[in-house]
Amino acid sequence: MQQTRDDGFEVDDDGRRLQLDVVHDFLRQAYWSTGVPQDVVTRALRNSLVIGLYAPDGSQVGMARAVTDRATFAWIADVFVLPQYRGRGLGRFVVEALLEHPDLAGLRRLMLATADAHELYRRYGFEPLTEPEIYLARLVPPAELYGANDEGAPTGASNTAMPILPTEHRQSHSALPDGIRRGRFWR
């Protein structure tokens, strides 16, 4: 499912379009996933609902993903727009596309964590936890998980191309039960 803006920028949930080199290059440098190996990024994308963001020439310039059971809960993660494309409303475009996707309709809880985009997410109804004391997290530092190889690069880093989402794993969005709201992006 895809949606194109008047200026040619496009969002699409087709995992076959994702450009792993672009995604991995950004995420391995992001504050929340520094040093993440490419194979970990590939597994994360395969097991998530991913919305790619594409420039008019088809190159990937951002994305957003949800880790979800597609019934009750989703964790919004890895939302980014490449620096040279920021300031054009593309962050809002990709976030809206993700939040209005049919697979997230009717969920009881959507959560995320951010160090710097609180205002963006408040526009979509996100707010601080009302009872943070009931939530727990188990955090493992990236360096402990990924280590480093002899050259100082994270272990598992590789340039091997792997398909992100094989066709047989894609779910059909055409048969939604009656009563599920369809947003402006996914009609």
SEMAR-181743 format. One record per residue (C-alpha): residue number from 1; residue in three letters; z, x, y. Coordinates in pm, 1 decimal. Layout:
BEGIN
<pt><resi>NUM</resi><resn>ALA</resn><zz>Z</zz><xx>X</xx><yy>Y</yy></pt>
...
***
This chain:
BEGIN
<pt><resi>1</resi><resn>MET</resn><zz>0.0</zz><xx>0.0</xx><yy>0.0</yy></pt>
<pt><resi>2</resi><resn>GLN</resn><zz>-91.6</zz><xx>140.8</xx><yy>333.9</yy></pt>
<pt><resi>3</resi><resn>GLN</resn><zz>-81.6</zz><xx>63.3</xx><yy>704.1</yy></pt>
<pt><resi>4</resi><resn>THR</resn><zz>-279.5</zz><xx>232.9</xx><yy>981.4</yy></pt>
<pt><resi>5</resi><resn>ARG</resn><zz>-189.8</zz><xx>244.6</xx><yy>1351.7</yy></pt>
<pt><resi>6</resi><resn>ASP</resn><zz>-450.1</zz><xx>209.2</xx><yy>1626.3</yy></pt>
<pt><resi>7</resi><resn>ASP</resn><zz>-439.1</zz><xx>586.1</xx><yy>1684.1</yy></pt>
<pt><resi>8</resi><resn>GLY</resn><zz>-533.4</zz><xx>652.9</xx><yy>1320.1</yy></pt>
<pt><resi>9</resi><resn>PHE</resn><zz>-192.5</zz><xx>763.2</xx><yy>1188.0</yy></pt>
<pt><resi>10</resi><resn>GLU</resn><zz>-122.3</zz><xx>606.0</xx><yy>852.0</yy></pt>
<pt><resi>11</resi><resn>VAL</resn><zz>166.3</zz><xx>539.3</xx><yy>614.0</yy></pt>
<pt><resi>12</resi><resn>ASP</resn><zz>101.0</zz><xx>505.4</xx><yy>242.2</yy></pt>
<pt><resi>13</resi><resn>ASP</resn><zz>316.4</zz><xx>469.9</xx><yy>-69.6</yy></pt>
<pt><resi>14</resi><resn>ASP</resn><zz>53.2</zz><xx>626.2</xx><yy>-297.6</yy></pt>
<pt><resi>15</resi><resn>GLY</resn><zz>228.0</zz><xx>928.8</xx><yy>-446.2</yy></pt>
<pt><resi>16</resi><resn>ARG</resn><zz>-104.8</zz><xx>1085.4</xx><yy>-539.2</yy></pt>
<pt><resi>17</resi><resn>ARG</resn><zz>-167.8</zz><xx>1153.6</xx><yy>-169.0</yy></pt>
<pt><resi>18</resi><resn>LEU</resn><zz>151.0</zz><xx>1351.0</xx><yy>-114.0</yy></pt>
<pt><resi>19</resi><resn>GLN</resn><zz>86.9</zz><xx>1714.9</xx><yy>-29.5</yy></pt>
<pt><resi>20</resi><resn>LEU</resn><zz>361.5</zz><xx>1899.9</xx><yy>-213.6</yy></pt>
<pt><resi>21</resi><resn>ASP</resn><zz>310.3</zz><xx>2222.2</xx><yy>-18.8</yy></pt>
<pt><resi>22</resi><resn>VAL</resn><zz>371.5</zz><xx>2041.6</xx><yy>313.7</yy></pt>
<pt><resi>23</resi><resn>VAL</resn><zz>676.0</zz><xx>1853.9</xx><yy>183.3</yy></pt>
<pt><resi>24</resi><resn>HIS</resn><zz>830.5</zz><xx>2156.5</xx><yy>14.1</yy></pt>
<pt><resi>25</resi><resn>ASP</resn><zz>766.3</zz><xx>2386.2</xx><yy>309.7</yy></pt>
<pt><resi>26</resi><resn>PHE</resn><zz>947.6</zz><xx>2147.8</xx><yy>542.4</yy></pt>
<pt><resi>27</resi><resn>LEU</resn><zz>1236.3</zz><xx>2062.6</xx><yy>310.2</yy></pt>
<pt><resi>28</resi><resn>ARG</resn><zz>1314.0</zz><xx>2420.4</xx><yy>206.9</yy></pt>
<pt><resi>29</resi><resn>GLN</resn><zz>1382.8</zz><xx>2492.5</xx><yy>576.1</yy></pt>
<pt><resi>30</resi><resn>ALA</resn><zz>1557.6</zz><xx>2164.2</xx><yy>667.7</yy></pt>
<pt><resi>31</resi><resn>TYR</resn><zz>1932.2</zz><xx>2174.8</xx><yy>738.2</yy></pt>
<pt><resi>32</resi><resn>TRP</resn><zz>2003.7</zz><xx>1930.4</xx><yy>454.8</yy></pt>
<pt><resi>33</resi><resn>SER</resn><zz>1803.6</zz><xx>2106.7</xx><yy>181.3</yy></pt>
<pt><resi>34</resi><resn>THR</resn><zz>1775.4</zz><xx>2473.9</xx><yy>275.8</yy></pt>
<pt><resi>35</resi><resn>GLY</resn><zz>1619.4</zz><xx>2677.7</xx><yy>-3.9</yy></pt>
<pt><resi>36</resi><resn>VAL</resn><zz>1539.5</zz><xx>2382.4</xx><yy>-228.2</yy></pt>
<pt><resi>37</resi><resn>PRO</resn><zz>1298.6</zz><xx>2491.7</xx><yy>-504.2</yy></pt>
<pt><resi>38</resi><resn>GLN</resn><zz>959.6</zz><xx>2325.2</xx><yy>-536.5</yy></pt>
<pt><resi>39</resi><resn>ASP</resn><zz>1034.8</zz><xx>2190.2</xx><yy>-884.8</yy></pt>
<pt><resi>40</resi><resn>VAL</resn><zz>1342.7</zz><xx>2009.9</xx><yy>-747.7</yy></pt>
<pt><resi>41</resi><resn>VAL</resn><zz>1133.8</zz><xx>1855.4</xx><yy>-468.2</yy></pt>
<pt><resi>42</resi><resn>THR</resn><zz>875.5</zz><xx>1744.2</xx><yy>-724.2</yy></pt>
<pt><resi>43</resi><resn>ARG</resn><zz>1140.1</zz><xx>1575.4</xx><yy>-943.2</yy></pt>
<pt><resi>44</resi><resn>ALA</resn><zz>1298.6</zz><xx>1410.6</xx><yy>-638.7</yy></pt>
<pt><resi>45</resi><resn>LEU</resn><zz>965.3</zz><xx>1266.3</xx><yy>-526.3</yy></pt>
<pt><resi>46</resi><resn>ARG</resn><zz>874.5</zz><xx>1145.4</xx><yy>-875.2</yy></pt>
<pt><resi>47</resi><resn>ASN</resn><zz>1200.9</zz><xx>952.6</xx><yy>-897.3</yy></pt>
<pt><resi>48</resi><resn>SER</resn><zz>1195.4</zz><xx>793.7</xx><yy>-552.4</yy></pt>
<pt><resi>49</resi><resn>LEU</resn><zz>1006.4</zz><xx>540.3</xx><yy>-348.4</yy></pt>
<pt><resi>50</resi><resn>VAL</resn><zz>813.9</zz><xx>766.7</xx><yy>-109.9</yy></pt>
<pt><resi>51</resi><resn>ILE</resn><zz>620.2</zz><xx>677.3</xx><yy>203.4</yy></pt>
<pt><resi>52</resi><resn>GLY</resn><zz>385.4</zz><xx>951.6</xx><yy>317.7</yy></pt>
<pt><resi>53</resi><resn>LEU</resn><zz>285.6</zz><xx>982.1</xx><yy>683.0</yy></pt>
<pt><resi>54</resi><resn>TYR</resn><zz>-70.7</zz><xx>1102.5</xx><yy>747.9</yy></pt>
<pt><resi>55</resi><resn>ALA</resn><zz>-268.0</zz><xx>1214.4</xx><yy>1052.9</yy></pt>
<pt><resi>56</resi><resn>PRO</resn><zz>-611.9</zz><xx>1062.3</xx><yy>1119.8</yy></pt>
<pt><resi>57</resi><resn>ASP</resn><zz>-770.7</zz><xx>1358.4</xx><yy>933.8</yy></pt>
<pt><resi>58</resi><resn>GLY</resn><zz>-567.9</zz><xx>1274.6</xx><yy>620.0</yy></pt>
<pt><resi>59</resi><resn>SER</resn><zz>-328.3</zz><xx>1568.2</xx><yy>642.3</yy></pt>
<pt><resi>60</resi><resn>GLN</resn><zz>33.8</zz><xx>1488.4</xx><yy>568.5</yy></pt>
<pt><resi>61</resi><resn>VAL</resn><zz>259.1</zz><xx>1513.0</xx><yy>874.7</yy></pt>
<pt><resi>62</resi><resn>GLY</resn><zz>580.6</zz><xx>1352.0</xx><yy>750.0</yy></pt>
<pt><resi>63</resi><resn>MET</resn><zz>748.2</zz><xx>1124.5</xx><yy>500.7</yy></pt>
<pt><resi>64</resi><resn>ALA</resn><zz>1052.6</zz><xx>916.9</xx><yy>414.1</yy></pt>
<pt><resi>65</resi><resn>ARG</resn><zz>1192.3</zz><xx>837.5</xx><yy>72.5</yy></pt>
<pt><resi>66</resi><resn>ALA</resn><zz>1445.4</zz><xx>606.2</xx><yy>-86.6</yy></pt>
<pt><resi>67</resi><resn>VAL</resn><zz>1642.4</zz><xx>678.9</xx><yy>-400.7</yy></pt>
<pt><resi>68</resi><resn>THR</resn><zz>1685.2</zz><xx>327.1</xx><yy>-532.6</yy></pt>
<pt><resi>69</resi><resn>ASP</resn><zz>1737.5</zz><xx>98.2</xx><yy>-828.7</yy></pt>
<pt><resi>70</resi><resn>ARG</resn><zz>1505.8</zz><xx>-148.9</xx><yy>-649.1</yy></pt>
<pt><resi>71</resi><resn>ALA</resn><zz>1763.1</zz><xx>-424.1</xx><yy>-703.7</yy></pt>
<pt><resi>72</resi><resn>THR</resn><zz>2089.4</zz><xx>-358.9</xx><yy>-515.8</yy></pt>
<pt><resi>73</resi><resn>PHE</resn><zz>2105.3</zz><xx>-13.6</xx><yy>-355.7</yy></pt>
<pt><resi>74</resi><resn>ALA</resn><zz>1901.2</zz><xx>256.9</xx><yy>-182.6</yy></pt>
<pt><resi>75</resi><resn>TRP</resn><zz>1981.4</zz><xx>596.0</xx><yy>-34.0</yy></pt>
<pt><resi>76</resi><resn>ILE</resn><zz>1739.6</zz><xx>692.9</xx><yy>243.9</yy></pt>
<pt><resi>77</resi><resn>ALA</resn><zz>1657.5</zz><xx>1063.7</xx><yy>234.9</yy></pt>
<pt><resi>78</resi><resn>ASP</resn><zz>1420.7</zz><xx>1337.4</xx><yy>347.1</yy></pt>
<pt><resi>79</resi><resn>VAL</resn><zz>1285.6</zz><xx>1158.2</xx><yy>652.7</yy></pt>
<pt><resi>80</resi><resn>PHE</resn><zz>1081.5</zz><xx>1397.4</xx><yy>862.2</yy></pt>
<pt><resi>81</resi><resn>VAL</resn><zz>790.1</zz><xx>1434.6</xx><yy>1100.0</yy></pt>
<pt><resi>82</resi><resn>LEU</resn><zz>643.1</zz><xx>1782.3</xx><yy>1147.6</yy></pt>
<pt><resi>83</resi><resn>PRO</resn><zz>746.6</zz><xx>1926.5</xx><yy>1487.7</yy></pt>
<pt><resi>84</resi><resn>GLN</resn><zz>396.9</zz><xx>1928.4</xx><yy>1638.4</yy></pt>
<pt><resi>85</resi><resn>TYR</resn><zz>367.0</zz><xx>1549.8</xx><yy>1577.6</yy></pt>
<pt><resi>86</resi><resn>ARG</resn><zz>704.1</zz><xx>1441.2</xx><yy>1718.0</yy></pt>
<pt><resi>87</resi><resn>GLY</resn><zz>737.9</zz><xx>1229.6</xx><yy>2031.2</yy></pt>
<pt><resi>88</resi><resn>ARG</resn><zz>466.5</zz><xx>980.8</xx><yy>1929.2</yy></pt>
<pt><resi>89</resi><resn>GLY</resn><zz>680.3</zz><xx>715.5</xx><yy>1759.3</yy></pt>
<pt><resi>90</resi><resn>LEU</resn><zz>585.6</zz><xx>841.6</xx><yy>1413.5</yy></pt>
<pt><resi>91</resi><resn>GLY</resn><zz>947.7</zz><xx>864.4</xx><yy>1298.0</yy></pt>
<pt><resi>92</resi><resn>ARG</resn><zz>992.4</zz><xx>495.5</xx><yy>1374.6</yy></pt>
<pt><resi>93</resi><resn>PHE</resn><zz>658.9</zz><xx>419.9</xx><yy>1207.1</yy></pt>
<pt><resi>94</resi><resn>VAL</resn><zz>752.5</zz><xx>584.3</xx><yy>876.3</yy></pt>
<pt><resi>95</resi><resn>VAL</resn><zz>1111.5</zz><xx>451.6</xx><yy>877.2</yy></pt>
<pt><resi>96</resi><resn>GLU</resn><zz>993.0</zz><xx>94.6</xx><yy>943.6</yy></pt>
<pt><resi>97</resi><resn>ALA</resn><zz>736.0</zz><xx>123.5</xx><yy>665.8</yy></pt>
<pt><resi>98</resi><resn>LEU</resn><zz>1000.7</zz><xx>238.8</xx><yy>420.5</yy></pt>
<pt><resi>99</resi><resn>LEU</resn><zz>1259.5</zz><xx>-22.5</xx><yy>519.2</yy></pt>
<pt><resi>100</resi><resn>GLU</resn><zz>1004.0</zz><xx>-305.7</xx><yy>503.5</yy></pt>
<pt><resi>101</resi><resn>HIS</resn><zz>863.1</zz><xx>-200.4</xx><yy>166.5</yy></pt>
<pt><resi>102</resi><resn>PRO</resn><zz>882.6</zz><xx>-484.1</xx><yy>-91.0</yy></pt>
<pt><resi>103</resi><resn>ASP</resn><zz>1079.5</zz><xx>-265.4</xx><yy>-334.4</yy></pt>
<pt><resi>104</resi><resn>LEU</resn><zz>1367.7</zz><xx>-255.9</xx><yy>-85.3</yy></pt>
<pt><resi>105</resi><resn>ALA</resn><zz>1370.3</zz><xx>-629.6</xx><yy>-9.3</yy></pt>
<pt><resi>106</resi><resn>GLY</resn><zz>1699.7</zz><xx>-802.7</xx><yy>-84.7</yy></pt>
<pt><resi>107</resi><resn>LEU</resn><zz>1910.2</zz><xx>-490.1</xx><yy>-138.6</yy></pt>
<pt><resi>108</resi><resn>ARG</resn><zz>2283.5</zz><xx>-528.8</xx><yy>-72.6</yy></pt>
<pt><resi>109</resi><resn>ARG</resn><zz>2335.1</zz><xx>-177.1</xx><yy>57.2</yy></pt>
<pt><resi>110</resi><resn>LEU</resn><zz>2117.9</zz><xx>91.0</xx><yy>216.0</yy></pt>
<pt><resi>111</resi><resn>MET</resn><zz>2283.6</zz><xx>418.6</xx><yy>310.6</yy></pt>
<pt><resi>112</resi><resn>LEU</resn><zz>2189.8</zz><xx>750.3</xx><yy>462.1</yy></pt>
<pt><resi>113</resi><resn>ALA</resn><zz>2339.1</zz><xx>1058.0</xx><yy>621.1</yy></pt>
<pt><resi>114</resi><resn>THR</resn><zz>2210.8</zz><xx>1226.2</xx><yy>935.1</yy></pt>
<pt><resi>115</resi><resn>ALA</resn><zz>2328.4</zz><xx>1497.6</xx><yy>1168.7</yy></pt>
<pt><resi>116</resi><resn>ASP</resn><zz>2091.1</zz><xx>1417.8</xx><yy>1453.2</yy></pt>
<pt><resi>117</resi><resn>ALA</resn><zz>1913.2</zz><xx>1080.8</xx><yy>1428.3</yy></pt>
<pt><resi>118</resi><resn>HIS</resn><zz>2189.4</zz><xx>823.3</xx><yy>1466.6</yy></pt>
<pt><resi>119</resi><resn>GLU</resn><zz>2011.1</zz><xx>636.1</xx><yy>1746.4</yy></pt>
<pt><resi>120</resi><resn>LEU</resn><zz>1692.3</zz><xx>602.4</xx><yy>1541.0</yy></pt>
<pt><resi>121</resi><resn>TYR</resn><zz>1876.7</zz><xx>444.6</xx><yy>1249.3</yy></pt>
<pt><resi>122</resi><resn>ARG</resn><zz>2100.0</zz><xx>220.5</xx><yy>1463.5</yy></pt>
<pt><resi>123</resi><resn>ARG</resn><zz>1779.1</zz><xx>39.9</xx><yy>1567.3</yy></pt>
<pt><resi>124</resi><resn>TYR</resn><zz>1744.5</zz><xx>-71.6</xx><yy>1206.2</yy></pt>
<pt><resi>125</resi><resn>GLY</resn><zz>2099.7</zz><xx>-194.6</xx><yy>1157.3</yy></pt>
<pt><resi>126</resi><resn>PHE</resn><zz>2263.6</zz><xx>121.7</xx><yy>1023.6</yy></pt>
<pt><resi>127</resi><resn>GLU</resn><zz>2616.2</zz><xx>181.5</xx><yy>1147.6</yy></pt>
<pt><resi>128</resi><resn>PRO</resn><zz>2910.1</zz><xx>408.2</xx><yy>1061.1</yy></pt>
<pt><resi>129</resi><resn>LEU</resn><zz>3101.0</zz><xx>320.6</xx><yy>745.9</yy></pt>
<pt><resi>130</resi><resn>THR</resn><zz>3367.7</zz><xx>60.8</xx><yy>818.3</yy></pt>
<pt><resi>131</resi><resn>GLU</resn><zz>3592.4</zz><xx>193.8</xx><yy>541.7</yy></pt>
<pt><resi>132</resi><resn>PRO</resn><zz>3501.4</zz><xx>559.3</xx><yy>495.5</yy></pt>
<pt><resi>133</resi><resn>GLU</resn><zz>3822.2</zz><xx>616.9</xx><yy>302.3</yy></pt>
<pt><resi>134</resi><resn>ILE</resn><zz>3686.1</zz><xx>425.1</xx><yy>0.1</yy></pt>
<pt><resi>135</resi><resn>TYR</resn><zz>3377.4</zz><xx>647.4</xx><yy>-33.2</yy></pt>
<pt><resi>136</resi><resn>LEU</resn><zz>3373.6</zz><xx>975.3</xx><yy>-218.1</yy></pt>
<pt><resi>137</resi><resn>ALA</resn><zz>3111.2</zz><xx>1244.7</xx><yy>-248.0</yy></pt>
<pt><resi>138</resi><resn>ARG</resn><zz>3064.2</zz><xx>1543.6</xx><yy>-474.2</yy></pt>
<pt><resi>139</resi><resn>LEU</resn><zz>2886.1</zz><xx>1817.8</xx><yy>-281.7</yy></pt>
<pt><resi>140</resi><resn>VAL</resn><zz>2749.1</zz><xx>2136.4</xx><yy>-434.7</yy></pt>
<pt><resi>141</resi><resn>PRO</resn><zz>2626.9</zz><xx>2402.0</xx><yy>-187.0</yy></pt>
<pt><resi>142</resi><resn>PRO</resn><zz>2250.6</zz><xx>2467.4</xx><yy>-214.1</yy></pt>
<pt><resi>143</resi><resn>ALA</resn><zz>2308.3</zz><xx>2841.3</xx><yy>-268.3</yy></pt>
<pt><resi>144</resi><resn>GLU</resn><zz>2525.1</zz><xx>2760.1</xx><yy>-569.7</yy></pt>
<pt><resi>145</resi><resn>LEU</resn><zz>2259.2</zz><xx>2528.5</xx><yy>-713.6</yy></pt>
<pt><resi>146</resi><resn>TYR</resn><zz>1946.7</zz><xx>2726.3</xx><yy>-638.1</yy></pt>
<pt><resi>147</resi><resn>GLY</resn><zz>2065.1</zz><xx>3086.6</xx><yy>-619.9</yy></pt>
<pt><resi>148</resi><resn>ALA</resn><zz>1807.9</zz><xx>3351.4</xx><yy>-531.2</yy></pt>
<pt><resi>149</resi><resn>ASN</resn><zz>1564.1</zz><xx>3569.6</xx><yy>-726.2</yy></pt>
<pt><resi>150</resi><resn>ASP</resn><zz>1519.9</zz><xx>3948.0</xx><yy>-691.8</yy></pt>
<pt><resi>151</resi><resn>GLU</resn><zz>1301.2</zz><xx>3907.2</xx><yy>-381.4</yy></pt>
<pt><resi>152</resi><resn>GLY</resn><zz>1561.1</zz><xx>3690.2</xx><yy>-209.6</yy></pt>
<pt><resi>153</resi><resn>ALA</resn><zz>1361.3</zz><xx>3369.2</xx><yy>-251.4</yy></pt>
<pt><resi>154</resi><resn>PRO</resn><zz>1527.2</zz><xx>3064.9</xx><yy>-405.7</yy></pt>
<pt><resi>155</resi><resn>THR</resn><zz>1489.8</zz><xx>3056.8</xx><yy>-781.9</yy></pt>
<pt><resi>156</resi><resn>GLY</resn><zz>1248.6</zz><xx>2792.4</xx><yy>-900.6</yy></pt>
<pt><resi>157</resi><resn>ALA</resn><zz>1023.8</zz><xx>2839.8</xx><yy>-597.1</yy></pt>
<pt><resi>158</resi><resn>SER</resn><zz>665.0</zz><xx>2818.8</xx><yy>-705.3</yy></pt>
<pt><resi>159</resi><resn>ASN</resn><zz>321.4</zz><xx>2735.6</xx><yy>-576.3</yy></pt>
<pt><resi>160</resi><resn>THR</resn><zz>226.6</zz><xx>2549.8</xx><yy>-892.7</yy></pt>
<pt><resi>161</resi><resn>ALA</resn><zz>61.7</zz><xx>2220.2</xx><yy>-807.6</yy></pt>
<pt><resi>162</resi><resn>MET</resn><zz>212.2</zz><xx>1927.8</xx><yy>-995.7</yy></pt>
<pt><resi>163</resi><resn>PRO</resn><zz>120.1</zz><xx>1562.8</xx><yy>-956.8</yy></pt>
<pt><resi>164</resi><resn>ILE</resn><zz>396.2</zz><xx>1381.8</xx><yy>-773.6</yy></pt>
<pt><resi>165</resi><resn>LEU</resn><zz>365.4</zz><xx>1037.4</xx><yy>-924.1</yy></pt>
<pt><resi>166</resi><resn>PRO</resn><zz>141.7</zz><xx>981.4</xx><yy>-1225.5</yy></pt>
<pt><resi>167</resi><resn>THR</resn><zz>-39.5</zz><xx>649.1</xx><yy>-1218.0</yy></pt>
<pt><resi>168</resi><resn>GLU</resn><zz>143.2</zz><xx>522.4</xx><yy>-1528.1</yy></pt>
<pt><resi>169</resi><resn>HIS</resn><zz>477.3</zz><xx>547.0</xx><yy>-1344.5</yy></pt>
<pt><resi>170</resi><resn>ARG</resn><zz>369.7</zz><xx>351.1</xx><yy>-1037.4</yy></pt>
<pt><resi>171</resi><resn>GLN</resn><zz>502.3</zz><xx>-1.1</xx><yy>-1014.3</yy></pt>
<pt><resi>172</resi><resn>SER</resn><zz>284.9</zz><xx>-289.6</xx><yy>-908.5</yy></pt>
<pt><resi>173</resi><resn>HIS</resn><zz>386.5</zz><xx>-451.9</xx><yy>-581.0</yy></pt>
<pt><resi>174</resi><resn>SER</resn><zz>147.7</zz><xx>-742.9</xx><yy>-607.6</yy></pt>
<pt><resi>175</resi><resn>ALA</resn><zz>369.4</zz><xx>-973.2</xx><yy>-813.8</yy></pt>
<pt><resi>176</resi><resn>LEU</resn><zz>675.0</zz><xx>-1026.6</xx><yy>-594.7</yy></pt>
<pt><resi>177</resi><resn>PRO</resn><zz>898.8</zz><xx>-1323.4</xx><yy>-676.5</yy></pt>
<pt><resi>178</resi><resn>ASP</resn><zz>880.4</zz><xx>-1618.0</xx><yy>-437.8</yy></pt>
<pt><resi>179</resi><resn>GLY</resn><zz>1120.9</zz><xx>-1592.7</xx><yy>-148.1</yy></pt>
<pt><resi>180</resi><resn>ILE</resn><zz>1108.5</zz><xx>-1216.1</xx><yy>-102.2</yy></pt>
<pt><resi>181</resi><resn>ARG</resn><zz>1033.2</zz><xx>-1140.2</xx><yy>260.9</yy></pt>
<pt><resi>182</resi><resn>ARG</resn><zz>721.2</zz><xx>-938.2</xx><yy>321.2</yy></pt>
<pt><resi>183</resi><resn>GLY</resn><zz>744.6</zz><xx>-725.5</xx><yy>634.4</yy></pt>
<pt><resi>184</resi><resn>ARG</resn><zz>462.1</zz><xx>-640.2</xx><yy>867.1</yy></pt>
<pt><resi>185</resi><resn>PHE</resn><zz>375.7</zz><xx>-325.8</xx><yy>668.9</yy></pt>
<pt><resi>186</resi><resn>TRP</resn><zz>345.3</zz><xx>-462.4</xx><yy>316.3</yy></pt>
<pt><resi>187</resi><resn>ARG</resn><zz>173.0</zz><xx>-798.1</xx><yy>311.6</yy></pt>
***
